[in-house]
Protein backbone atom coordinates (compact mmCIF):
# COMPACT_ATOMS: atom_id res chain seq x y z
CA UNK A 1 0.00 0.00 0.00
CA UNK A 2 1.34 3.43 -0.88
CA UNK A 3 2.45 5.85 1.76
CA UNK A 4 -0.29 8.37 2.41
CA UNK A 5 0.34 12.05 2.69
CA UNK A 6 -0.72 13.55 5.99
CA UNK A 7 -3.52 16.13 5.79
CA UNK A 8 -3.12 19.77 6.64
CA UNK A 9 -4.69 21.08 9.83
CA UNK A 10 -6.98 23.33 7.79
CA UNK A 11 -8.53 20.35 5.99
CA UNK A 12 -9.12 18.55 9.28
CA UNK A 13 -10.72 21.63 10.84
CA UNK A 14 -12.74 22.28 7.68
CA UNK A 15 -14.27 18.80 7.87
CA UNK A 16 -15.23 19.44 11.49
CA UNK A 17 -16.70 22.80 10.48
CA UNK A 18 -18.73 21.11 7.76
CA UNK A 19 -20.08 18.57 10.26
CA UNK A 20 -20.88 21.44 12.64
CA UNK A 21 -22.90 23.26 9.96
CA UNK A 22 -24.50 20.08 8.61
CA UNK A 23 -25.74 19.22 12.10
CA UNK A 24 -27.27 22.67 12.55
CA UNK A 25 -29.49 22.20 9.49
CA UNK A 26 -31.76 19.52 10.96
CA UNK A 27 -32.38 21.72 13.98
CA UNK A 28 -32.99 24.74 11.77
CA UNK A 29 -35.89 22.75 10.33
CA UNK A 30 -37.23 21.94 13.79
CA UNK A 31 -36.82 25.41 15.32
CA UNK A 32 -38.54 26.94 12.28
CA UNK A 33 -41.72 24.98 13.05
CA UNK A 34 -43.56 27.89 14.78
CA UNK A 35 -42.92 30.40 12.00
CA UNK A 36 -43.58 27.85 9.23
CA UNK A 37 -46.83 26.92 10.95
CA UNK A 38 -47.84 30.58 11.00
CA UNK A 39 -46.74 31.61 7.48
CA UNK A 40 -47.94 28.53 5.59
CA UNK A 41 -50.90 27.69 7.90
CA UNK A 42 -49.59 24.21 8.61
CA UNK A 43 -50.94 21.58 10.98
CA UNK A 44 -48.71 19.60 13.35
CA UNK A 45 -49.05 16.65 11.00
CA UNK A 46 -47.74 18.73 8.09
CA UNK A 47 -44.84 20.00 10.20
CA UNK A 48 -44.02 16.46 11.29
CA UNK A 49 -44.10 15.33 7.66
CA UNK A 50 -41.35 17.83 6.77
CA UNK A 51 -38.93 16.44 9.35
CA UNK A 52 -40.03 12.83 8.67
CA UNK A 53 -39.20 13.15 4.97
CA UNK A 54 -35.88 14.72 5.87
CA UNK A 55 -34.92 11.84 8.19
CA UNK A 56 -36.33 9.15 5.87
CA UNK A 57 -34.26 10.31 2.90
CA UNK A 58 -31.24 10.71 5.18
CA UNK A 59 -31.57 7.11 6.40
CA UNK A 60 -32.07 5.58 2.95
CA UNK A 61 -29.28 7.49 1.26
CA UNK A 62 -26.80 6.86 4.07
CA UNK A 63 -26.25 3.34 2.72
CA UNK A 64 -26.03 4.64 -0.84
CA UNK A 65 -23.34 7.17 0.10
CA UNK A 66 -21.39 4.50 2.00
CA UNK A 67 -21.50 2.32 -1.12
CA UNK A 68 -20.37 5.17 -3.40
CA UNK A 69 -17.59 6.42 -1.11
CA UNK A 70 -16.28 2.89 -0.78
CA UNK A 71 -16.07 2.36 -4.53
CA UNK A 72 -15.68 5.78 -6.16
CA UNK A 73 -13.53 8.86 -5.70
CA UNK A 74 -13.73 9.98 -2.05
CA UNK A 75 -13.37 13.66 -2.93
CA UNK A 76 -15.85 13.65 -5.82
CA UNK A 77 -18.56 11.76 -3.92
CA UNK A 78 -18.09 13.95 -0.84
CA UNK A 79 -18.27 17.12 -2.93
CA UNK A 80 -21.39 16.04 -4.84
CA UNK A 81 -23.24 14.72 -1.78
CA UNK A 82 -22.46 17.79 0.32
CA UNK A 83 -23.37 20.12 -2.54
CA UNK A 84 -26.77 18.42 -2.84
CA UNK A 85 -27.83 19.20 0.73
CA UNK A 86 -26.40 22.72 0.50
CA UNK A 87 -28.55 23.33 -2.58
CA UNK A 88 -31.51 21.86 -0.69
CA UNK A 89 -30.88 24.26 2.19
CA UNK A 90 -30.84 27.24 -0.18
CA UNK A 91 -33.98 25.97 -1.94
CA UNK A 92 -35.70 25.64 1.43
CA UNK A 93 -34.95 29.31 2.09
CA UNK A 94 -36.86 30.39 -1.03
CA UNK A 95 -39.79 27.97 -0.69
CA UNK A 96 -43.02 29.67 -1.80
CA UNK A 97 -45.38 26.92 -0.58
CA UNK A 98 -45.67 23.74 1.47
CA UNK A 99 -44.95 21.33 -1.40
CA UNK A 100 -41.71 23.16 -2.13
CA UNK A 101 -40.80 22.87 1.57
CA UNK A 102 -41.31 19.09 1.42
CA UNK A 103 -39.24 18.73 -1.75
CA UNK A 104 -36.45 20.89 -0.34
CA UNK A 105 -36.41 18.87 2.90
CA UNK A 106 -36.09 15.70 0.79
CA UNK A 107 -33.14 17.18 -1.12
CA UNK A 108 -31.42 18.13 2.14
CA UNK A 109 -31.96 14.62 3.52
CA UNK A 110 -30.77 13.06 0.27
CA UNK A 111 -27.27 14.53 0.57
CA UNK A 112 -26.68 15.35 4.19
CA UNK A 113 -25.48 11.95 5.42
CA UNK A 114 -22.82 11.88 2.72
CA UNK A 115 -21.04 14.56 4.73
CA UNK A 116 -21.48 12.54 7.92
CA UNK A 117 -19.97 9.39 6.43
CA UNK A 118 -17.14 11.15 4.58
CA UNK A 119 -16.06 13.26 7.56
CA UNK A 120 -16.07 10.27 9.91
CA UNK A 121 -13.97 8.19 7.50
CA UNK A 122 -11.55 11.06 6.98
CA UNK A 123 -11.13 11.84 10.69
CA UNK A 124 -10.70 8.20 11.76
CA UNK A 125 -8.33 7.75 8.85
CA UNK A 126 -5.78 9.96 10.58
CA UNK A 127 -6.53 9.00 14.19
CA UNK A 128 -4.27 6.54 16.06
CA UNK A 129 -6.01 3.32 17.06
CA UNK A 130 -5.77 4.03 20.81
CA UNK A 131 -7.50 7.40 20.39
CA UNK A 132 -10.42 6.32 18.21
CA UNK A 133 -12.95 6.46 21.05
CA UNK A 134 -11.97 10.02 21.98
CA UNK A 135 -11.94 11.06 18.32
CA UNK A 136 -15.40 9.60 17.75
CA UNK A 137 -16.84 11.17 20.91
CA UNK A 138 -15.37 14.53 19.85
CA UNK A 139 -16.89 14.05 16.40
CA UNK A 140 -20.32 13.33 17.93
CA UNK A 141 -19.94 16.30 20.25
CA UNK A 142 -19.23 18.58 17.29
CA UNK A 143 -22.50 17.38 15.79
CA UNK A 144 -24.29 18.07 19.06
CA UNK A 145 -22.88 21.57 19.42
CA UNK A 146 -23.74 22.22 15.78
CA UNK A 147 -27.32 21.20 16.51
CA UNK A 148 -27.50 23.64 19.40
CA UNK A 149 -25.95 26.28 17.15
CA UNK A 150 -28.86 25.79 14.76
CA UNK A 151 -31.33 26.32 17.60
CA UNK A 152 -29.53 29.42 18.83
CA UNK A 153 -29.00 30.84 15.34
CA UNK A 154 -32.71 30.63 14.54
CA UNK A 155 -33.47 32.66 17.65
CA UNK A 156 -30.81 35.26 16.88
CA UNK A 157 -31.99 35.75 13.29
CA UNK A 158 -35.68 35.96 14.17
CA UNK A 159 -35.68 37.86 17.47
CA UNK A 160 -32.41 39.80 17.67
CA UNK A 161 -31.78 40.64 14.01
CA UNK A 162 -35.50 40.74 13.12
CA UNK A 163 -34.87 38.89 9.83
CA UNK A 164 -37.33 36.67 7.99
CA UNK A 165 -37.28 32.94 8.78
CA UNK A 166 -35.59 32.03 5.50
CA UNK A 167 -32.43 34.08 6.02
CA UNK A 168 -30.99 31.56 8.45
CA UNK A 169 -31.21 28.73 5.89
CA UNK A 170 -29.60 30.90 3.23
CA UNK A 171 -26.84 31.92 5.64
CA UNK A 172 -25.97 28.34 6.68
CA UNK A 173 -26.20 27.13 3.07
CA UNK A 174 -23.76 29.75 1.76
CA UNK A 175 -21.40 29.31 4.70
CA UNK A 176 -21.36 25.53 4.15
CA UNK A 177 -20.64 26.06 0.46
CA UNK A 178 -17.65 28.23 1.38
CA UNK A 179 -16.25 25.51 3.69
CA UNK A 180 -16.84 22.82 1.06
CA UNK A 181 -14.89 24.82 -1.52
CA UNK A 182 -12.00 25.20 0.94
CA UNK A 183 -11.86 21.41 1.40
CA UNK A 184 -12.02 20.77 -2.35
CA UNK A 185 -9.30 23.32 -3.18
CA UNK A 186 -6.97 22.12 -0.41
CA UNK A 187 -7.37 18.50 -1.48
CA UNK A 188 -6.27 19.50 -4.96
CA UNK A 189 -3.48 21.87 -3.91
CA UNK A 190 -1.97 19.62 -1.23
CA UNK A 191 -2.65 16.45 -3.26
CA UNK A 192 -3.96 14.65 -0.17
CA UNK A 193 -4.88 11.04 -0.85
CA UNK A 194 -7.24 9.09 1.38
CA UNK A 195 -5.17 5.92 1.77
CA UNK A 196 -6.06 4.34 5.06
CA UNK A 197 -3.24 2.73 7.00
CA UNK A 198 -5.65 0.47 8.92
CA UNK A 199 -8.75 -0.11 6.80
CA UNK A 200 -8.69 -2.28 3.72
CA UNK A 201 -11.77 -0.97 1.94
CA UNK A 202 -12.03 -3.97 -0.38
CA UNK A 203 -11.94 -6.55 2.43
CA UNK A 204 -13.58 -4.64 5.25
CA UNK A 205 -15.26 -1.58 3.79
CA UNK A 206 -18.54 -0.57 5.37
CA UNK A 207 -20.69 -3.39 4.04
CA UNK A 208 -23.71 -4.27 6.14
CA UNK A 209 -24.50 -8.00 6.27
CA UNK A 210 -27.47 -9.35 8.21
CA UNK A 211 -25.61 -12.58 8.96
CA UNK A 212 -22.75 -10.69 10.61
CA UNK A 213 -25.24 -8.50 12.45
CA UNK A 214 -26.97 -11.57 13.84
CA UNK A 215 -23.65 -13.04 14.96
CA UNK A 216 -22.76 -9.80 16.73
CA UNK A 217 -26.06 -9.81 18.66
CA UNK A 218 -25.23 -13.21 20.16
CA UNK A 219 -22.93 -11.36 22.54
CA UNK A 220 -24.96 -10.10 25.48
CA UNK A 221 -23.12 -6.78 25.61
CA UNK A 222 -23.91 -6.04 21.97
CA UNK A 223 -27.51 -7.16 22.39
CA UNK A 224 -27.94 -4.92 25.43
CA UNK A 225 -26.53 -1.89 23.62
CA UNK A 226 -28.77 -2.56 20.61
CA UNK A 227 -31.89 -2.86 22.79
CA UNK A 228 -31.01 0.39 24.54
CA UNK A 229 -30.68 2.06 21.14
CA UNK A 230 -34.10 0.76 20.04
CA UNK A 231 -35.66 1.97 23.28
CA UNK A 232 -33.97 5.38 23.32
CA UNK A 233 -34.32 6.42 19.66
CA UNK A 234 -38.08 7.20 19.54
CA UNK A 235 -37.94 9.14 22.82
CA UNK A 236 -34.83 11.00 21.71
CA UNK A 237 -36.45 11.99 18.40
CA UNK A 238 -39.70 13.02 20.10
CA UNK A 239 -37.69 15.10 22.57
CA UNK A 240 -35.70 16.83 19.84
CA UNK A 241 -38.53 17.52 17.42
CA UNK A 242 -41.29 18.77 19.71
CA UNK A 243 -39.62 20.15 22.85
CA UNK A 244 -39.22 23.63 21.33
CA UNK A 245 -42.90 23.94 20.50
CA UNK A 246 -43.79 22.52 23.91
CA UNK A 247 -41.84 25.29 25.63
CA UNK A 248 -43.34 27.96 23.40
CA UNK A 249 -46.96 26.82 23.30
CA UNK A 250 -47.44 25.33 26.77
CA UNK A 251 -45.10 27.54 28.81
CA UNK A 252 -45.36 30.67 26.61
CA UNK A 253 -41.60 31.07 26.20
CA UNK A 254 -40.14 33.16 23.41
CA UNK A 255 -38.05 31.57 20.66
CA UNK A 256 -34.84 32.68 22.41
CA UNK A 257 -36.00 31.48 25.85
CA UNK A 258 -37.06 28.10 24.45
CA UNK A 259 -33.71 27.74 22.65
CA UNK A 260 -31.67 28.57 25.76
CA UNK A 261 -33.75 26.16 27.85
CA UNK A 262 -33.19 23.36 25.36
CA UNK A 263 -29.46 24.08 25.20
CA UNK A 264 -29.25 23.85 28.99
CA UNK A 265 -31.12 20.53 29.06
CA UNK A 266 -28.89 19.07 26.33
CA UNK A 267 -25.63 19.79 28.13
CA UNK A 268 -25.61 16.43 29.95
CA UNK A 269 -25.96 14.57 26.66
CA UNK A 270 -22.72 15.98 25.24
CA UNK A 271 -20.87 15.44 28.50
CA UNK A 272 -21.90 11.79 28.31
CA UNK A 273 -20.58 11.54 24.73
CA UNK A 274 -17.15 12.80 25.75
CA UNK A 275 -16.92 10.53 28.81
CA UNK A 276 -18.11 7.57 26.73
CA UNK A 277 -15.32 8.07 24.22
CA UNK A 278 -12.64 8.02 26.92
CA UNK A 279 -14.15 4.90 28.49
CA UNK A 280 -14.20 3.06 25.13
CA UNK A 281 -10.48 3.76 24.62
CA UNK A 282 -9.79 2.20 28.01
N, C-alpha and C positions, 0 to 999 in steps of 0.2 A: 504494500500500500504506500502511496506517495506521502511524502512529508507535507503536512498541512501548514499553511501560513497562519500565524496567529492574528486574530482580528484586532483592529484598533479599538481603543476605549470608546470612541465616538459611536462606532457601529453598535457596540454592546449597549450603550446608554440609549441609543436611538431605538433599538428594539424594545427596551423597557418602556420608553416614552410612548411607543406605538401601542403596547399592551395597556398602558395607563389610559390612553385616549380611547382605545377600543372598548375598554371596560366601562368607561363613562357613558358610552352611547346607549347601552341597554337601560341604564338608569335615567338617561335623558327621556327615553320613551315613557318610563313609568312616572317620573315627576311631572311630565307634561299632561298627565291624565286630566287634572282639573280644568286646565285652559282648553284642552282639546274637547272635553265634554261640553264646555260652554260655547266655544266658537262653532263647532260642527253639530251641536245638539245630539250628542252621543249617549247611548245607554251604557250601563256598566258591562253588559254583554259585549257591546261593540268595542269598548275599550279593552276588555279582556281578550277579544279576538285579535287585536293589533299585536299585543305582546305574545299571544299564543302562536301566531304565524311567524313572528320573529324567532321564537325559540324552536319551533318545529323545523323551520328551514335551517337554522343553525345546527340542530342535532343531525339531520339527514346529511347535510353537506360536510359535516366534520369528517365522516368516513371517506367521502369523495376527495377531500383535500389531502387527507393522509395518504390515500392511494396515489394521487398525483405527485405530491412532494416526494414520495418514496421512489417514483419511477421517472419523473421528469426533472427539469432544471429547477433547483431549489429557489434561485433568485427570481426566475420568470413566474413560477407558480405563486410565490409569495407576493410578488408585485401585482399580478393580475387579481388574485383573491382579495388582497387588501384594497386595491383600487375599486373593486366592485362594491364593497360596503361603504367606502368613502362616497362614491357616487350616490348610493342609496341614501346616505345621510343628507347629502345636499338636496336630493330629490324630495326627501321628507320635509325639508325646510320650505319648499315651494309648493307643497301639496294644496290644491284648490278644493279638494273634497275628500270624503271618507274613503272611497275606492282607491284614490291615489295614495292615501295614507297606508292602506293595507298593502298595496303593491310595493311601496317604498320600504315598508317594514320587512317584506319578503326579500327584497334585494339586499338590505342590510344583513339579514340573517343568512342569506346565501353565501356571503363572502367573509363574514366576520370571524368565523372559527378557523379560517385559513391562517389568519394572523396569530391566533392562539397556538396552533400546532407548530407553525414555522418558528415563532419566537422561542417556544419551549425547546424544540430540537436544537436551535442555534445556541441557546444559553447552556443547556446541558452538554452540548458538544465541546464546550471549552471549560467545563467544570470538573475538577478532580473528583474521582469516585467517592472519596471520604467526605466530600462536601455537598453531595447531591441533595441530601435532605434539606440542608440550609438554603441551597440555591432554589429548590422547588418552593419552599415555604416563603422565601423572599419574592419569588415570582408570583405566587398566589396573593401575597400581601399587596404587591403592586396593583394587581387586578382589583383587590378590595378597596384600596385607597382611590384608585381611578373611579370606581363605582360611586364612592362618597363624593368625589370631585364633581361627578355628573349631577348629583343631588344638589350640592352647594352652588354649582355654576348656574343651574336653572333658577335658583332663588335670586342670585345676584343679578342675572340678566332681567328677570321679570320685576323684581321689587326695588332693587337698588338703582339699576341703570334705566329702568322703565322702558325696556325694549320689547318688541313683539316676541311671542313664543318661538318663532322660527329662527331667530337670530342665533340662538345657542347651537342649533343643529348645523347651521351654516359655518359658525365659528369653529366648532370641533371638526367638521369635515375638512375645511381648508387647512387647519393646523395639522391634521393627520396626513393630509396630502403632502405638506411641506416636509414632515418627518420621513414619510415614505420615499420621497425624492432624495433626501439625504442618504438614506440607506442604500438606495439603488446606485447613486453616484459613487459613494465610497466603496461599494463592492467592486465597481468597475475600475476605479482609480487605484485602489490598493490590491486589486486582483486576489481578493480573499476567496478561497475555495472551501466548501463545506465538506471536508474529508474527516470523518469521525475516527478518532483513534481508539474507540471502544466498540461502537456499534458497527456491525456488518449488515448493511441495509438489505442485502439480498437474502441473507440467512435468517436474520432476526426481524428487521423492518418493524412495522407497526401493524402487522396483520392480526385480525381478530378471528379466532377460531373457537367455535362453541365447544369442541371437544376439550381443548386446553382450558377453557373457562370452567368447564365442569370438573376437570381434574383439580384446578386450583381451589374450588369450593369444597373439596373433600377435607381440606385443612380447616380446623375449627376456627382458627384466628381469621382466616380469609372469609369464611362464611359469616362470622360475627360482624366483621367490618362491612360486608356487603349488605347484611340485613339492617345495620344501622344507617347505611346510605339510603336504602329503600324507604326506611321509616322517616328519615330526616328531610329528604328532598321535597315532598309536597308541602310540609310545614314551612320549610325554608323559602320556597317559592311564594307561598301565600303571604308570608311575612314581608318579603321584599316588594311584591307587587302592590299590595293593598294597604300597607301600614301608613304610607303618606296620606292617602285619602281618609283613612281612619282618624288620624290626628287632626286633619283639616275639617272634616265634616262632623265628627262626633265631639271633638274637644275644641273646635273653633280656633285652631291655631293658624297663623299665617303660613305662607309657603316657606319663608325663612325659618320660622320657629319649628315647623314640622321637619325641615331638613336638618336643623341642628339637633333636634331630639333623636332623629334616626341615626345620625352620625355618632351621638353619644352611646346609644344602645348597641351599635355595631362594633364598638371598640374592643370588647371582649373576644369577638370572633377573630379579629386579626392578631390579637395577642396569642390566641390558641394556635393559629397557623404557624407563627414563628416558633413557639415552644415545640410544636409537633415536629417541625423540621429538624430541630436540634436533637430531639429524642430519637428520631429515625436514624440519624447518623450514628448514634451510640449503639 
